[in-house]
Amino acid sequence: MILLDGKKLAEKILDEVKKDVAGLDEKPRLAIVLVGKNTAIEKFIEQKKKAAKSVGIDVCIYPFDQAISTNELRKRLSEIVHEKKNTGVIVQLPLPEQIHVQYILNAITPEKDVDVLSSRAIGNFSTGRSKIMPPVAGAIKALFEEYGIDYKNKHVVILGAGNLVGKPTALWLLNEKATFSVIRSSTRHPEEFLQQADIIISGIGKPGFITGNMIKDGAVLIDAGTSESEGPSTGLGVKKLVGDVDFESVAAKCSFLTPVPGGVGPLTVALLFKNLVAISPHEYP
């Protein structure tokens, strides 16, 4: 079994981003809209800030109260999007239950939507008119290319149909003319699909859901699901981050596996900043 080192590949991509940033007339700035307080989310934002600093990109956090209404958040987000200094804007997900998520995301114009989550940006991507990819899909593509994994002539199973992993990955594979299945929460006997899959891409956020008896020998496992362990805290009260794959039980059967942390996560951050540079003003003379 070969571990897919997303961290090492992310560093390679960030080195390229740093060179691109150095050639810009103005330093790009990423605006991050954060609603409420969440320890796991705040740790992820810190990773983004650290990566941004290493390549010369500014990050501006816009915090809002957990109880904010959809209309008020939409109004404030529109102001943030139209602020000239903000090259790209993202809304850190998940949002509180009272918020209409897609309505909020649609306030981000495609020209600044580095996460590719607004309806217009998704439409551009699905029809091949976008110059950038959704970061998770871009991260998976980068791993496949780096390790020479053939995905176009294999049976791919996507576990989950969420906005960050399942949906954008499915759109990408459709554009690539690949063969794949999508397993949703309503899918009966999901293990039957998993057992036939050459490649499994998971983003459901259920710790250790995929076990060795669910996969066939030689399967490729891309674990894009991250959640905090339900077990005891480790060190200073910080819970351990885990993926959808039960690492120990699948290690003897799979051919490639992304670790959590250190797999898809760091690459997603790197691809986010690659997108930011790609949509920077110097690209639109």
Residue pairs with C-beta under 8 A, 6 or more apart in sequence:
1 251
1 252
1 254
1 255
1 256
1 257
2 147
2 255
2 256
2 257
3 256
3 257
3 258
3 259
3 263
4 143
4 146
4 147
4 222
4 256
4 257
4 258
4 259
4 263
5 262
5 263
6 139
6 143
6 258
6 259
6 262
6 263
6 264
6 265
6 266
6 267
7 262
7 263
7 266
9 142
9 143
9 146
9 267
9 270
10 51
10 266
10 267
10 269
10 270
11 270
13 142
13 267
13 270
13 271
13 274
14 51
14 54
14 55
14 270
14 273
16 274
17 55
17 57
17 270
17 273
17 274
17 277
18 54
18 55
18 56
20 277
21 27
21 28
21 55
21 56
21 57
21 277
22 56
23 282
24 277
24 280
24 282
25 281
25 282
26 281
27 56
27 57
27 58
28 57
28 58
28 87
28 88
28 276
28 277
28 280
29 57
29 58
29 59
29 60
29 85
29 86
29 87
29 88
30 48
30 52
30 57
30 58
30 59
30 60
30 86
30 87
30 88
30 89
30 90
30 114
30 272
30 273
30 276
31 60
31 62
31 80
31 81
31 83
31 86
31 88
31 89
31 90
32 45
32 48
32 59
32 60
32 61
32 62
32 90
32 92
33 62
33 64
33 73
33 77
33 80
33 89
33 90
33 91
33 92
34 41
34 42
34 45
34 61
34 62
34 63
34 64
34 92
35 63
35 64
35 65
35 66
35 68
35 73
35 91
35 92
35 95
35 96
35 99
36 64
36 65
36 66
36 96
37 66
40 228
40 241
41 92
44 92
44 265
45 61
45 92
47 265
47 266
47 269
48 59
48 269
48 272
49 59
51 269
51 270
51 273
52 58
52 59
52 273
53 59
55 273
57 273
57 276
57 277
60 85
60 86
62 76
62 80
64 73
64 76
66 96
67 96
67 98
68 76
68 96
68 99
69 98
70 98
70 99
70 100
70 103
70 104
73 99
73 104
74 103
74 104
74 107
77 89
77 91
77 104
77 107
77 108
78 107
80 86
80 89
81 89
81 107
81 108
81 109
81 112
86 112
87 112
87 276
87 279
87 280
87 281
88 112
88 113
88 114
88 275
88 276
88 279
89 108
89 112
89 113
89 114
90 108
90 114
90 115
90 272
91 104
91 105
91 108
91 115
91 117
93 101
93 163
93 164
94 101
95 101
95 104
101 163
102 119
105 117
105 118
105 119
106 118
106 119
106 120
107 118
108 117
108 118
108 121
109 118
109 120
110 118
110 120
110 121
110 124
110 130
111 279
112 279
113 120
113 121
114 132
114 135
114 272
114 275
114 276
114 279
115 134
115 135
115 272
116 122
116 125
116 130
116 132
116 133
116 134
116 135
116 168
116 275
117 134
117 163
117 164
121 130
122 167
122 168
122 171
124 130
125 132
125 133
125 134
125 168
125 171
126 171
126 174
126 175
128 175
131 278
131 279
131 283
132 138
132 274
132 275
132 278
132 279
133 141
133 168
133 172
133 271
133 275
134 164
134 168
134 169
134 171
134 172
135 268
135 269
135 271
135 272
135 275
136 164
136 165
136 168
136 169
136 203
136 224
136 264
136 268
136 271
137 168
137 169
137 171
137 172
138 267
138 268
138 271
138 274
138 275
139 224
139 264
139 267
139 268
139 270
139 271
140 169
140 172
140 201
140 222
140 224
140 264
141 172
142 267
142 271
143 149
143 222
143 258
143 264
143 267
144 151
147 256
149 199
149 220
149 256
151 173
151 176
151 178
151 199
152 176
152 177
152 178
154 178
154 179
154 198
154 199
154 220
155 179
155 180
155 181
155 196
155 197
155 198
155 199
156 173
156 178
156 179
156 180
156 181
156 197
156 198
156 199
156 200
156 201
157 180
157 181
157 182
157 183
157 193
157 194
157 196
157 197
157 199
157 200
157 201
158 165
158 166
158 169
158 170
158 173
158 180
158 181
158 182
158 183
158 201
158 202
158 203
159 166
159 183
159 190
159 194
159 200
159 201
159 202
159 203
159 204
159 209
159 210
159 225
159 244
160 166
160 183
160 184
160 202
160 203
160 204
160 205
160 225
161 167
161 170
161 182
161 184
162 203
162 204
164 203
165 201
165 202
165 203
165 224
165 225
166 182
166 203
169 201
169 203
170 180
170 182
173 180
181 193
181 197
183 190
183 193
183 194
187 193
191 213
191 214
194 200
194 210
194 214
194 215
195 214
195 215
195 216
196 216
197 215
197 216
197 219
198 218
198 219
198 220
199 219
199 220
199 221
199 222
200 210
200 215
200 219
200 220
200 221
200 222
201 222
201 224
202 209
202 210
202 221
202 222
202 223
202 224
202 225
202 243
202 244
202 245
203 224
203 225
203 244
204 225
204 244
205 225
205 226
205 227
205 244
206 225
206 227
206 244
207 227
207 229
207 230
207 242
207 243
207 244
208 242
208 244
208 245
208 246
209 225
209 244
209 245
209 246
210 221
210 223
210 244
210 245
210 246
210 250
211 246
211 249
211 250
212 246
212 249
212 250
212 252
212 253
213 249
215 221
215 250
215 253
215 254
216 253
217 253
218 253
218 254
218 255
219 253
219 254
219 255
220 254
220 255
220 256
220 257
221 245
221 250
221 254
221 256
221 257
221 258
222 258
222 263
222 264
223 243
223 244
223 245
223 257
223 258
223 259
223 260
223 263
223 264
224 243
224 244
224 258
224 263
224 264
224 268
225 243
225 244
225 260
226 241
226 242
226 243
226 260
226 261
226 265
227 241
227 242
227 243
228 239
228 240
228 241
228 242
229 239
229 240
229 241
229 242
231 239
231 240
233 239
234 240
241 260
241 261
242 260
243 258
243 259
243 260
243 263
245 257
245 260
247 257
247 259
250 257
251 257
258 264
